[in-house]
């Protein structure tokens, strides 16, 4: 697509929107204030663009109205919150992500998707930079800026002491692999990057995000085309062998992934014969204390929960003491570290079912589109959301800036390709 095809009248606004969306993943490595500032700027320029072009009807669609209904359910929840002020601020703030979804879709669709490939290229370069930095840290114990963290077997990269770079990595791996596939059309190169990205995800040491990454990569390889099934199976088992070798030949990773994760679950199996249980394993795990507390908070607030951003206060109450859990003294936390428990404890059945009715509708439409068009960017977003919704696996808070931004970027990509758009061969 030639540059001259861009509407010169709106060129400046388009370039600003393009630059801000391209820069958005970089803000995740800087901090919440910068992330929110960029998102708000994207929203503002998007709305100005619509008004200037008299194109407000762009928002006149079913998804936008369903989004607003979901947002309304969050506002209704605040009326029953234990702390109205804190819940209201979080519920109102959620509006920025609604407009972000439509802004990304809007800028992606400009001039026959003129900006799309450029945005994905910039995001891919960022993931490469983060990957090189994490490899550097795994070798020298600090990253290229001199950052390090205090926990053995964990990498933090550009996030310094914040141990959530694995979530960032999980959020952009499939997008980058889709870019590699369409840009270079080389299956060997694609498999090479899958191997590299999976290995780095493992080295980061975030067990939950690694498991999610492995699952989505497995499904990505399986569904990206209908050919070479045996080659795919061989490749997947080769990756499993590689990761298993690292676990058993490195004491640090053996401790984190085998002794601390697999051994307690196997002990449950041995204790209960053929019946697989997780209850005993969770009782010796800090996440188990969070889950137990969240369940009890939900039982005390079945219909509307304790309110957004209120788990941090509610979880400290003495009524949630449970000495069966070894880490119950650490039960008080900002959120239950699991999406389902967070929604149930903070929004109750009303918020939980509002949330999943919205996503069941969206995913139903999206999966039908994927079957028709078989677009890898589209598939990437669907797989990311699927893995995010997996039960039991620990996760960051759904409503905090860092995690929500990654989630809604992936959601935006699905919606951007939810029409009959086809990649040019």
C-alpha positions as CSV (number, residue, x, y, z in Angstrom):
1,X,0.0,0.0,0.0
2,X,1.5,3.3,-1.1
3,X,1.9,6.1,1.4
4,X,-0.1,8.5,-0.8
5,X,-3.2,6.4,-0.2
6,X,-3.4,7.7,3.4
7,X,-5.8,10.6,3.9
8,X,-3.4,13.5,4.2
9,X,-6.1,15.6,5.9
10,X,-6.0,13.3,8.9
11,X,-2.3,12.3,8.5
12,X,-1.1,13.9,11.8
13,X,-3.8,12.3,13.9
14,X,-3.2,8.9,12.3
15,X,0.6,9.1,12.9
16,X,0.0,10.0,16.5
17,X,-2.4,7.2,17.0
18,X,0.0,4.8,15.2
19,X,2.9,5.9,17.4
20,X,1.1,5.6,20.7
21,X,-0.3,2.1,19.9
22,X,3.2,1.0,18.7
23,X,4.7,2.4,22.0
24,X,2.1,0.9,24.3
25,X,3.9,-2.4,25.0
26,X,7.0,-0.5,25.9
27,X,5.1,1.3,28.6
28,X,4.6,-2.1,30.3
29,X,8.3,-2.1,31.1
30,X,8.2,1.4,32.6
31,X,5.3,1.7,35.1
32,X,1.5,2.1,35.6
33,X,1.5,5.9,35.4
34,X,3.1,5.8,31.9
35,X,0.8,2.9,30.8
36,X,-2.3,4.7,31.9
37,X,-1.2,8.0,30.4
38,X,-0.6,6.4,27.0
39,X,-3.9,4.5,27.0
40,X,-5.8,7.7,27.9
41,X,-4.0,9.6,25.1
42,X,-4.9,6.8,22.6
43,X,-8.5,7.1,23.7
44,X,-8.5,10.8,23.4
45,X,-7.0,10.9,19.9
46,X,-9.3,8.1,18.8
47,X,-12.4,10.1,20.0
48,X,-11.1,13.3,18.4
49,X,-10.5,11.3,15.1
50,X,-14.1,10.0,15.2
51,X,-15.6,13.5,15.9
52,X,-13.4,15.2,13.3
53,X,-14.5,12.7,10.6
54,X,-18.1,12.7,11.8
55,X,-17.7,9.0,12.3
56,X,-19.2,8.4,15.8
57,X,-21.3,5.7,14.2
58,X,-18.1,3.6,14.3
59,X,-19.1,2.8,17.9
60,X,-22.7,1.9,16.8
61,X,-22.2,-1.9,16.9
62,X,-23.3,-4.8,19.1
63,X,-19.9,-5.4,20.8
64,X,-19.7,-1.8,22.0
65,X,-23.2,-2.0,23.5
66,X,-22.4,-5.3,25.2
67,X,-19.2,-3.8,26.5
68,X,-21.2,-0.9,28.0
69,X,-23.6,-3.4,29.6
70,X,-20.6,-5.2,31.2
71,X,-19.2,-1.9,32.4
72,X,-22.6,-1.0,33.8
73,X,-22.5,-4.3,35.8
74,X,-19.2,-3.2,37.4
75,X,-20.8,0.1,38.3
76,X,-23.8,-1.7,39.8
77,X,-21.4,-3.8,41.9
78,X,-19.9,-0.7,43.4
79,X,-23.3,0.1,45.1
80,X,-22.9,-3.1,47.2
81,X,-19.2,-2.7,47.8
82,X,-17.6,-2.6,51.3
83,X,-15.6,0.4,50.2
84,X,-17.6,2.4,47.6
85,X,-14.8,4.9,46.8
86,X,-12.1,2.4,45.9
87,X,-14.5,0.2,43.9
88,X,-16.0,3.1,42.0
89,X,-12.5,4.4,41.0
90,X,-11.6,1.0,39.6
91,X,-15.0,0.5,37.9
92,X,-15.0,3.9,36.2
93,X,-11.3,3.5,35.2
94,X,-12.3,0.3,33.3
95,X,-13.8,2.5,30.6
96,X,-10.4,3.4,29.3
97,X,-9.9,-0.3,28.2
98,X,-13.2,-0.3,26.3
99,X,-12.2,2.7,24.2
100,X,-8.7,1.2,23.8
101,X,-10.1,-2.0,22.2
102,X,-12.0,0.1,19.5
103,X,-9.1,2.5,19.1
104,X,-6.6,-0.3,18.2
105,X,-9.2,-1.9,15.9
106,X,-9.7,1.5,14.2
107,X,-6.1,2.3,13.6
108,X,-5.4,-1.2,12.5
109,X,-8.0,-0.9,9.8
110,X,-6.7,2.4,8.3
111,X,-6.0,2.4,4.6
112,X,-6.4,-1.3,4.0
113,X,-4.4,-2.2,7.2
114,X,-1.5,0.1,6.2
115,X,-0.3,0.4,9.9
116,X,-1.0,-3.2,11.0
117,X,2.3,-4.8,9.8
118,X,4.3,-1.9,11.1
119,X,2.8,-2.1,14.6
120,X,3.4,-5.8,14.8
121,X,7.0,-5.4,13.6
122,X,7.7,-2.9,16.4
123,X,6.1,-5.2,19.0
124,X,8.2,-8.1,17.6
125,X,11.4,-6.1,17.9
126,X,10.5,-5.3,21.5
127,X,10.0,-8.9,22.3
128,X,13.4,-9.7,20.8
129,X,15.0,-7.0,22.9
130,X,13.4,-8.4,26.0
131,X,14.5,-11.9,25.1
132,X,18.1,-10.9,24.6
133,X,18.0,-9.1,27.9
134,X,16.6,-12.1,29.7
135,X,19.2,-14.4,28.2
136,X,21.8,-11.9,29.4
137,X,20.4,-11.9,32.9
138,X,20.2,-15.8,33.0
139,X,24.0,-15.9,32.3
140,X,25.3,-13.0,34.4
141,X,22.7,-12.6,37.1
142,X,21.7,-9.1,36.1
143,X,20.2,-7.5,33.0
144,X,21.8,-5.1,30.5
145,X,20.7,-2.1,32.7
146,X,22.2,-3.7,35.8
147,X,18.9,-4.7,37.3
148,X,18.6,-7.9,39.3
149,X,16.2,-9.5,41.8
150,X,16.6,-11.2,45.1
151,X,14.9,-14.5,44.3
152,X,17.0,-17.5,43.0
153,X,15.7,-19.1,39.9
154,X,13.7,-16.0,38.7
155,X,14.4,-13.5,36.0
156,X,12.8,-10.0,36.0
157,X,14.6,-8.3,33.1
158,X,13.6,-4.6,32.6
159,X,11.1,-4.8,35.4
160,X,13.8,-4.9,38.0
161,X,12.3,-6.1,41.3
162,X,8.8,-6.8,39.9
163,X,8.6,-10.5,39.1
164,X,6.1,-10.4,36.3
165,X,8.1,-10.3,33.1
166,X,6.7,-13.8,32.4
167,X,3.3,-12.4,32.1
168,X,4.6,-9.8,29.5
169,X,6.3,-12.6,27.7
170,X,3.2,-14.8,27.6
171,X,1.2,-11.9,26.3
172,X,3.3,-11.2,23.2
173,X,4.8,-14.5,22.2
174,X,2.0,-15.6,19.9
175,X,1.6,-12.2,18.3
176,X,5.3,-12.2,17.4
177,X,5.2,-15.8,16.1
178,X,2.3,-14.8,13.9
179,X,4.4,-11.9,12.5
180,X,7.3,-14.2,11.8
181,X,5.0,-16.6,10.0
182,X,3.5,-14.0,7.7
183,X,6.7,-11.9,7.3
184,X,9.2,-14.6,6.5
185,X,7.1,-17.6,5.5
186,X,9.8,-20.0,6.7
187,X,8.7,-22.9,8.8
188,X,12.2,-23.7,10.1
189,X,12.6,-20.1,11.4
190,X,9.1,-20.3,13.0
191,X,10.0,-23.5,14.8
192,X,13.3,-22.0,15.9
193,X,11.7,-19.0,17.5
194,X,9.0,-21.2,19.2
195,X,11.9,-23.2,20.7
196,X,13.7,-20.0,21.8
197,X,10.7,-18.3,23.2
198,X,9.5,-21.4,25.2
199,X,13.0,-21.9,26.6
200,X,13.2,-18.3,27.8
201,X,9.7,-18.5,29.3
202,X,10.9,-21.5,31.3
203,X,14.1,-19.7,32.4
204,X,12.1,-16.8,33.7
205,X,10.9,-19.1,36.4
206,X,7.3,-18.1,36.6
207,X,5.7,-21.5,36.7
208,X,2.1,-20.5,36.0
209,X,3.0,-18.3,33.1
210,X,5.3,-21.0,31.7
211,X,2.5,-23.6,31.8
212,X,0.2,-21.2,30.1
213,X,2.8,-20.4,27.5
214,X,3.5,-24.1,26.9
215,X,-0.2,-24.7,26.4
216,X,-0.8,-21.9,23.9
217,X,2.4,-22.8,22.0
218,X,1.2,-26.4,21.8
219,X,-2.2,-25.4,20.5
220,X,-0.7,-22.8,18.1
221,X,1.5,-25.4,16.5
222,X,-1.4,-27.8,16.3
223,X,-3.9,-25.4,14.7
224,X,-1.7,-23.1,12.6
225,X,-2.2,-25.3,9.6
226,X,-3.6,-28.8,8.8
227,X,-0.4,-30.2,7.4
228,X,2.6,-32.2,8.8
229,X,0.9,-33.7,11.9
230,X,3.8,-36.1,12.5
231,X,6.3,-33.3,12.2
232,X,4.3,-31.3,14.8
233,X,4.2,-34.2,17.2
234,X,7.9,-34.8,16.9
235,X,8.6,-31.1,17.4
236,X,6.4,-30.9,20.5
237,X,8.0,-33.9,22.1
238,X,11.4,-32.6,21.4
239,X,10.5,-29.4,23.2
240,X,9.2,-31.4,26.2
241,X,12.5,-33.3,26.2
242,X,14.5,-30.1,26.2
243,X,12.6,-28.6,29.1
244,X,12.7,-31.8,31.1
245,X,16.5,-32.0,30.6
246,X,16.9,-28.5,31.9
247,X,14.8,-29.3,35.0
248,X,16.7,-32.4,36.0
249,X,20.2,-31.1,35.2
250,X,19.9,-27.8,37.0
251,X,19.3,-27.8,40.7
252,X,17.6,-24.4,40.8
253,X,15.0,-25.3,38.2
254,X,14.6,-28.8,39.6
255,X,13.7,-27.2,43.0
256,X,11.2,-24.8,41.5
257,X,9.5,-27.0,38.9
258,X,9.8,-30.5,40.3
259,X,10.2,-30.4,44.0
260,X,7.9,-27.4,44.6
261,X,5.3,-28.2,41.9
262,X,5.2,-31.8,40.8
263,X,6.2,-33.5,44.1
264,X,3.3,-32.2,46.2
265,X,0.8,-33.2,43.6
266,X,2.3,-36.7,43.3
267,X,2.2,-37.0,47.0
268,X,-1.5,-36.4,46.9
269,X,-1.9,-39.1,44.3
270,X,0.1,-41.6,46.4
271,X,-1.9,-40.6,49.5
272,X,-5.3,-41.1,47.8
273,X,-4.5,-44.0,45.5
274,X,-5.9,-43.5,42.0
275,X,-7.8,-40.3,42.9
276,X,-6.0,-37.2,41.9
277,X,-6.4,-34.4,44.5
278,X,-4.9,-30.9,44.8
279,X,-6.2,-30.0,48.2
280,X,-3.2,-31.2,50.2
281,X,-0.7,-29.7,47.7
282,X,-2.5,-26.3,48.0
283,X,-2.4,-26.4,51.8
284,X,1.4,-26.2,51.7
285,X,1.4,-23.4,49.1
286,X,0.9,-19.7,49.5
287,X,-1.6,-19.6,46.7
288,X,-3.7,-22.2,48.5
289,X,-4.1,-19.7,51.4
290,X,-5.2,-17.0,48.9
291,X,-7.7,-19.4,47.3
292,X,-9.1,-20.6,50.6
293,X,-9.6,-17.0,51.8
294,X,-11.2,-16.0,48.5
295,X,-13.7,-18.8,48.7
296,X,-14.7,-17.8,52.2
297,X,-15.0,-14.1,51.2
298,X,-17.3,-15.2,48.3
299,X,-19.4,-17.3,50.7
300,X,-19.9,-14.2,52.9
301,X,-20.7,-12.0,49.8
302,X,-22.4,-14.4,47.4
303,X,-24.3,-12.1,45.1
304,X,-22.2,-9.0,44.7
305,X,-18.8,-9.8,46.3
306,X,-16.9,-7.6,48.6
307,X,-16.3,-5.0,45.8
308,X,-13.5,-4.3,43.3
309,X,-10.2,-3.6,45.0
310,X,-11.5,-4.7,48.4
311,X,-10.1,-8.1,48.8
312,X,-6.9,-6.6,50.2
313,X,-8.9,-5.3,53.2
314,X,-11.4,-8.1,53.6
315,X,-8.7,-10.9,53.5
316,X,-7.1,-9.6,56.7
317,X,-10.1,-10.3,58.9
318,X,-9.6,-12.9,61.6
319,X,-12.7,-14.9,60.5
320,X,-10.6,-16.1,57.5
321,X,-7.9,-17.7,59.6
322,X,-7.5,-21.4,58.6
323,X,-4.6,-23.1,60.3
324,X,-4.8,-26.1,57.8
325,X,-3.0,-23.9,55.3
326,X,0.7,-23.4,56.1
327,X,0.8,-19.9,54.6
328,X,-2.5,-18.6,56.1
329,X,-0.6,-15.9,57.8
330,X,0.2,-14.5,54.3
331,X,-3.5,-14.7,53.2
332,X,-3.9,-10.9,53.1
333,X,-2.9,-9.7,49.6
334,X,-4.1,-7.3,47.0
335,X,-6.0,-10.0,45.1
336,X,-6.5,-13.8,45.3
337,X,-4.0,-14.5,42.5
338,X,-6.5,-16.4,40.4
339,X,-9.0,-14.9,37.9
340,X,-12.0,-16.9,38.9
341,X,-11.5,-16.5,42.6
342,X,-10.9,-12.7,42.1
343,X,-14.1,-12.3,40.2
344,X,-16.2,-14.4,42.6
345,X,-14.8,-12.8,45.8
346,X,-14.9,-9.2,44.5
347,X,-17.9,-9.1,42.2
348,X,-20.0,-12.2,43.4
349,X,-22.2,-14.2,41.2
350,X,-23.7,-11.1,39.6
351,X,-20.3,-9.9,38.3
352,X,-19.0,-13.4,37.6
353,X,-21.9,-14.3,35.3
354,X,-21.9,-10.9,33.7
355,X,-18.2,-11.3,32.9
356,X,-18.6,-14.8,31.4
357,X,-21.8,-14.1,29.5
358,X,-19.9,-11.3,27.7
359,X,-16.9,-13.5,26.9
360,X,-18.9,-16.6,25.9
361,X,-20.7,-14.5,23.3
362,X,-17.5,-12.9,22.1
363,X,-15.5,-16.1,21.9
364,X,-18.4,-17.9,20.1
365,X,-18.4,-15.2,17.4
366,X,-14.5,-15.2,17.2
367,X,-14.1,-19.0,16.9
368,X,-16.6,-19.0,14.0
369,X,-14.5,-16.3,12.4
370,X,-11.3,-18.3,13.0
371,X,-12.8,-21.4,11.4
372,X,-13.6,-19.4,8.3
373,X,-10.5,-17.3,7.9
374,X,-7.7,-19.2,9.8
375,X,-5.8,-16.0,10.6
376,X,-2.9,-16.6,13.0
377,X,-3.1,-13.2,14.7
378,X,-6.7,-13.9,15.4
379,X,-5.9,-17.4,16.6
380,X,-3.1,-15.9,18.9
381,X,-5.6,-13.7,20.7
382,X,-8.1,-16.5,21.2
383,X,-5.5,-18.8,22.6
384,X,-4.2,-16.1,25.0
385,X,-7.7,-15.5,26.4
386,X,-8.4,-19.3,26.6
387,X,-5.2,-19.7,28.7
388,X,-6.0,-16.7,30.8
389,X,-9.3,-18.3,31.8
390,X,-7.8,-21.6,32.9
391,X,-8.9,-22.5,36.4
392,X,-6.5,-23.0,39.4
393,X,-3.4,-21.7,37.8
394,X,-2.2,-18.5,39.6
395,X,-2.5,-15.2,37.8
396,X,-2.1,-11.5,38.2
397,X,-5.1,-9.3,39.0
398,X,-7.5,-9.0,36.0
399,X,-8.2,-5.3,36.9
400,X,-4.7,-3.9,37.5
401,X,-3.1,-1.8,34.9
402,X,-0.3,-4.1,33.8
403,X,-2.3,-7.3,33.4
404,X,-5.4,-5.6,32.0
405,X,-3.4,-3.8,29.4
406,X,-1.9,-7.1,28.1
407,X,-5.2,-8.8,28.2
408,X,-7.1,-6.0,26.3
409,X,-4.3,-5.7,23.7
410,X,-4.9,-9.4,22.8
411,X,-8.6,-8.9,22.9
412,X,-8.3,-6.0,20.5
413,X,-6.4,-8.1,18.1
414,X,-9.1,-10.7,18.0
415,X,-11.8,-8.0,17.4
416,X,-9.6,-6.4,14.7
417,X,-9.7,-9.6,12.7
418,X,-13.2,-10.6,13.5
419,X,-14.5,-9.5,10.1
420,X,-13.8,-11.3,6.9
421,X,-10.2,-10.0,6.7
422,X,-7.6,-12.3,5.1
423,X,-3.9,-12.1,5.2
424,X,-2.3,-11.4,1.8
425,X,-0.2,-14.3,0.6
